[in-house]
Amino acid sequence: MMNKEKFHNVLKIMNKNKSLIFLFLLFPMISIGGTIAYYNTTQSLENTFTTANYNTKMSEYFPITEWDEDNTLDKQLTISNEGSGGVLLRFTYNEMWYENGDVVNNLYNGEEIVTKNWTQAFINDFEYHEGWYYYKKVLNADESVTILDSVVRNYDVYDETSEYHLDFNYEVLQVDNNASEYVWGYEAVIEGSNVTWR
């Protein structure tokens, strides 16, 4: 049995080494916590998606801007897809006669003063909806479509101070019927390279 004096000596030693005992008891808990933290990791993955390269252009062959003796002007208009993905296409045009800076009528005796000589591609492969002509095919990569060949003046109504303007605008979308319905208001039903507009 321990006498009182020895017991007090042990308590004194323990009091002096409390911090050592505390650290000795704390070490296993730190080791366990450190081990848990070591295995508790996170990981992130970046998913980068790219779309096809969309690059289209409208080009015009318009070598002479004055009417020839047949009242004809060569004016060839082509839309090309130089990108890597197919596109849906629509275009519109606006024609105006200007005389001395004023807009004048494009009709004479109920007929157009200028006739547009559309290509077979335009006649066969486009349909009209609310001011726009919609291409009934997908314009695939490295493809183009020529829309207009020339214009012919039917009546010599206006003098040499008059100007005839025929301006074209076009729009393209990626090949997706939801996109066309959302942006243009018409669903594109796509079967291969053919497109039906609804």
Buried (B, 14 or more C-beta within 10 A) or exposed (E): EEEEEEEEEEEEEEEEEEEEEEEEEEEEEEEEEEEEEEEEEEEEEEEEEEEEEBBBEBEEEBEEEEBEEEBBBBBBBBBBBEBEBBBBBBBBBEBEBBBEEEEBEBEEEEEBBBBBBBBEBBEEBBEEEEEBBBBBBBBBBEBBBBBBBBBBBEEEBBEEEBBBEBEBEBBBBBBEBEEBEEEBEBBBEBEEEEBEBE
